[in-house]
C-alpha cells in the first residue's frame, strides 16, 4: 500500500482519486510515500526518507522547501490553472472595489440603521461621497501572463478596458489563449507607465520578492490603483505605505492582509479569498492527486516546480525512473549497466531542466533484479532510482 499524508484538509473529491485498494491516507504518517497539502509550512519539517513526492493543491509553493526536496530527489508539484478562474473573478471584484468605493459606501450605510423614514433621503444626499468612476476605457496593466494573468487580461478587455500585459517568460500555451486585443509590452516601465490600474500575477520567489517597490512605483502615473492577488511578499510594504500616504498610489487592494498592510491608508484588504471557492479547492485537490498518482504509479512528471516535465506511455515489462545531474555521459553509463544485466530497453525518455536530468526507461524484463538497481544508484551523479512494476 502506498501512503499519502495530508498536511491540510483536502477536498474529498481530490482524496477520492486515490483508490482504497492501493492507497492509505492519513495526516500522521511517519513514512509517507507522498504528501498533499495546501498552505501548511514545511520549512521546519523533517523530510522522511520514504518521501518521493509533494503536491501543493494550489499554484504558490513558497511554503515548501523546494531546494531541500531537490537535493533529496523529492519531486514537488503544484496545480497551475486549477484555481485560476476563482482568482480571476476576485481580481475583477478588486477592480470594481477600487474604482467605485463600494466598501466605504457599505460601511456608511450601516451607520444609518435606526433612522427609519429618513434613510431614503440620507442615502440620496450621501451617495455622492462614494460615487467613484467606471473601469470601462481605463487602462489595466497585467504583470504576469500565466494561467491567471491571461484570464484577467481577457476578462478585463471584454469589459471594455484597455489592457497592457507584460511577461518576458510567457509560455506558448498562455500566448495562444491571450486575446489578440491585449497589448503585450516589451518592458515593465512601458507596461505600468500609463496604467490606471496595475495587477500583479506572478509567483513569489527570492527573485520576485518586493517586485512592486519604490522604483517601479515611481514609473506609475499619479493616482494609480494597485492590486495584489498573487502573494503578499511581492509588494514592498514600506514603499507601498509611503506611496499611499503621498497619493502616488490612490488605493492598494490586496488579498494578503498583515499588520503592516492594516496600518496603511486607502487599503482594501481581503482575507485571502482568491482561491477559496469550493470549485477552486476541488479542482486543485483533484489535479494534485492526479499528479501524485501519475508519478508514483508511472513515473510521469506533470507540473513539477523542480524536476523536468516527462511523460511516456507504458510499453509493458518494468519501468525504471532515474534522476541524475545533467552532465555528459550519464545516459551511456545507465544503458551500459542495463546491458550488463541483460536488460533490454523497449522505450526510453530523457528530459532535463537546469541541473537535473530525468529518465523514464521501460524494459522487457517483467522483473529487474535488485543488483541492477543498486548498480544504477552507484553511478556518480545519480541521486534517484525507482523501479515501478
C-alpha angles and dihedrals in degrees: 000000000000116000123223118191117202112203093184135031103281124198111264091231087064096046090049088065087076108079112230093226091062106026140053119200124202138143094224106052114141093199109033123171090212141006126217118193147148118207102345109134108237098176095102094038122110108236111226119230089238092063114112104162144016122199122195111206092219140040101265118077105174088117089068123077093233097174091051090049092051091053089053095046093249114149114222120205133189131185109239113189097012092102096027097109093051091052092044091055092051091049088054089049088050091054091054093044090052095049104039103038088231095154095056090043092055092049090050093051089056089062090062093067112127096023092108116188091010093068097085092051093045091050092053093047096044103039095086089070089068101035100117126170138284124258094219112111091008119124121249121193113206113199107199124026102208125123094303098036093053092051091048093048094048094045094047091049091051088053089059100263125139102240127200118185132196128192122136089191100047112155124234089243092053092045091054091053095048115102114250087229091067112094114225113209124210096217137039093232091054090050098055100028098092101020123128089196130027122196124185119210108169134114119265111243132153086268096051099041108122091011092154102056142142093288096050092043089054088064092054124092119258113271095024119160116223125205125196117184095145111070132330095231092061088080123063101230097203092052092045092050091052091048092050093048092050093046093241086120112039097193139004116205114191138169091206112072119183136157093280094047093049089054092059126095122239095020126145104200118192120194099246095281098148099109097015098106118118089241094052094049091050094047093048093047093050093046093048092049092048090052092050091050092048090053100041095042102033107013090239117148118211123172097355118166095204108026130058119265109258130168129167131165116242115257100189133269119056128333122218122193120196132183121195144158110286097247133127124279096025097116092050091051091050094049090045091058092050091049091050088057092048090248114151119211113226096178136358139187126191122188132168139199120187106305097352129083122190127198131195111194126183114197132192095234113097089212127031113202121241092242089064091053091049091051090052091050089051093061108110108249096026112117103165132041122167130174117210116193 
